[in-house]
Amino acid sequence: MSDPTEYPPEPWRLRGHMHVSAWCVPVGELPGLPPGVRPLTVAGWAAVLAAWVDYQPPSVLSYRELMVTVVARGGIVVTIPHIWVDSPASLAGGRALWHIPKELADFTLADEPDFAAEARADGDLLAGAEFRRRRALPVRLPLAFSVLQRGPKRSGVRVAARFGVARSVWRVGAGGPLAFLAGRRPLLSLVARDFRMRFGVGRSTE
């Protein structure tokens, strides 16, 4: 692809490693969600997941990503209010194909012996994290869910990965878009090693 913003058609087939943490956040402190998308809540709390993803060859695109999702109503569904990548092609494709509001950021990642990551936009810290992983399962487990964005646009995702529990420490930029996570300790952190993903297999309700 000669144009740096030229992106492949869906579905995207992707491989790599993912480090994800989950929090419970009061619904009143959630970031803005797309019109018509409602969070799944229990006693006024909602589930938020933030993930660092390193997409590697032979993925259709190779890039790094920091993604924040909120579990939404309507089945096994999440919505993405915040996401940053270091690939103009991924940004253009995510917005055009699935209405995912990708932005550009600069990433620093190290994966051995433990995982450490930092993302900055215009020089300002978005987030940083360290993960200390434990032994992963010896087999890949399948997972299927949908991403619901404005429209509403519903896109199917299928993932198979070797999952493992991890310990994580996060820091977020004061006054930045992830400040709602400041001072909160993740309830659970997982590592998905050598995942295989197909993104864009669902149908749109537009």
C-alpha positions in Angstrom: 0.0 0.0 0.0 1.7 3.1 -1.2 -0.7 5.6 0.4 0.0 5.5 4.2 -3.7 5.9 4.9 -4.8 3.1 2.5 -6.3 0.2 4.4 -7.3 -3.4 3.6 -10.9 -4.4 3.2 -12.7 -6.2 6.0 -12.4 -8.6 7.6 -9.0 -7.9 9.1 -7.0 -10.9 10.1 -4.6 -10.1 12.9 -2.1 -11.8 15.2 0.0 -10.7 18.1 0.0 -10.2 21.9 -2.5 -8.4 24.1 -2.3 -7.2 27.7 -5.6 -6.2 29.2 -7.0 -5.0 32.6 -10.5 -4.7 33.9 -12.1 -2.1 36.3 -15.5 -1.4 37.7 -16.3 2.3 37.3 -19.4 4.3 38.5 -21.6 4.9 35.5 -21.5 8.6 36.0 -17.8 8.7 35.5 -17.7 6.8 32.2 -16.4 8.5 29.1 -19.0 9.5 26.5 -20.4 6.6 24.6 -21.9 6.7 21.0 -25.5 7.8 20.7 -27.9 5.0 21.5 -25.2 2.8 23.1 -25.9 2.1 26.8 -23.5 0.5 29.2 -24.3 -2.7 31.0 -24.6 -1.7 34.6 -24.9 -3.5 38.0 -26.0 -1.3 40.9 -24.7 1.8 39.1 -21.3 0.3 38.1 -20.0 -0.6 34.7 -17.1 -2.7 33.4 -14.2 -1.0 31.6 -11.4 -2.8 29.9 -8.2 -1.2 28.7 -5.8 -3.1 26.5 -2.3 -2.8 25.0 -2.1 -4.7 21.7 0.9 -5.4 19.5 -0.3 -6.6 16.1 2.5 -8.5 14.4 3.2 -10.1 11.0 1.5 -11.9 9.3 -1.4 -9.5 10.3 -2.9 -7.5 7.4 -1.4 -4.5 9.2 1.3 -4.4 11.9 0.9 -1.7 14.5 0.5 -1.0 18.2 -2.7 0.1 20.0 -4.1 1.3 23.3 -7.8 0.7 23.5 -10.4 1.4 26.1 -13.8 -0.5 25.9 -17.0 -0.4 28.0 -19.2 -3.5 28.2 -22.5 -2.5 26.7 -26.0 -3.9 26.5 -27.2 -6.1 23.7 -25.4 -9.4 24.1 -21.7 -10.0 24.4 -20.9 -6.5 23.3 -18.4 -3.8 24.0 -18.1 -0.2 22.7 -14.9 1.7 22.2 -14.9 5.3 23.4 -11.1 5.8 23.3 -8.4 4.2 21.1 -5.0 5.2 19.9 -2.8 3.5 17.3 0.6 4.3 15.6 -0.6 3.5 12.1 -2.3 6.0 9.8 -3.7 3.0 7.8 -5.2 1.5 10.9 -6.7 4.8 11.9 -8.3 5.4 8.5 -9.6 1.8 8.3 -11.0 1.8 11.8 -12.9 5.0 11.3 -14.2 4.2 7.8 -15.1 0.5 8.2 -16.4 0.3 11.8 -16.8 3.9 13.1 -14.0 3.3 15.7 -12.7 6.7 16.8 -9.0 5.9 16.4 -6.4 8.6 17.1 -2.6 8.6 16.6 -0.1 8.2 19.5 3.5 7.4 20.0 4.2 4.1 21.8 7.0 2.6 23.7 6.7 -1.2 24.3 9.0 -3.8 25.9 7.9 -7.4 26.3 10.7 -9.3 27.9 11.1 -10.4 30.6 8.0 -8.5 31.6 5.7 -6.2 29.7 6.0 -2.4 30.0 4.2 0.1 27.8 3.6 3.9 27.5 1.6 5.9 25.0 1.8 9.6 24.4 -0.2 12.0 22.2 1.4 15.4 21.3 4.0 14.6 24.0 1.4 14.2 26.8 1.1 11.0 28.7 -2.1 9.0 27.9 -1.2 5.9 29.9 1.6 3.7 31.0 1.5 0.2 32.4 3.6 -2.7 33.7 2.4 -6.3 33.6 4.0 -9.3 35.3 2.6 -12.3 33.7 2.2 -15.8 35.0 2.0 -19.1 33.2 -0.4 -19.1 30.2 -2.7 -21.9 29.3 -1.1 -24.4 26.9 -4.0 -24.2 24.4 -5.8 -21.4 22.6 -9.3 -20.7 23.8 -11.9 -19.1 21.4 -13.8 -15.9 22.2 -16.5 -14.2 20.1 -18.1 -10.8 20.7 -19.3 -7.7 18.9 -18.1 -4.1 18.8 -21.0 -1.6 18.8 -20.2 2.0 17.6 -22.2 5.0 16.3 -24.8 4.2 13.7 -25.4 1.8 15.3 -22.6 -0.2 13.6 -22.2 -3.7 15.0 -19.1 -5.6 14.0 -18.2 -9.2 14.9 -14.9 -10.2 16.3 -13.5 -13.7 16.8 -10.3 -14.3 18.8 -8.4 -17.4 19.8 -5.5 -17.0 22.3 -3.5 -18.6 25.1 -4.7 -16.6 28.1 -2.9 -16.2 31.3 -3.5 -14.1 34.5 -1.1 -11.2 35.2 -0.5 -8.5 37.8 -0.5 -5.0 36.5 0.2 -1.4 37.6 -1.3 1.4 35.5 -0.7 5.2 35.5 -2.7 7.7 33.5 -2.1 11.3 32.5 -3.6 13.8 34.9 -6.4 15.7 33.1 -6.2 13.4 30.1 -8.9 11.3 28.5 -8.2 8.3 30.8 -8.1 10.3 34.0 -11.3 8.6 35.1 -9.1 5.5 35.8 -6.7 7.4 38.0 -6.3 5.9 41.4 -8.3 2.8 40.5 -6.7 -0.6 40.9 -7.6 -3.2 38.2 -9.8 -6.0 39.4 -8.2 -8.4 36.9 -5.4 -8.4 34.4 -4.9 -11.0 31.6 -2.3 -11.7 28.9 -3.4 -13.1 25.5 -0.3 -14.5 23.9 -0.1 -15.3 20.2 -3.7 -14.4 19.6 -5.4 -14.8 16.3 -8.2 -12.4 15.5 -10.7 -11.9 12.7 -12.3 -8.4 12.9 -15.3 -7.4 10.9 -17.3 -10.6 10.4 -20.5 -9.2 11.9 -23.3 -7.3 10.2 -24.1 -3.6 10.3 -27.5 -2.5 11.6 -27.3 0.7 9.5 
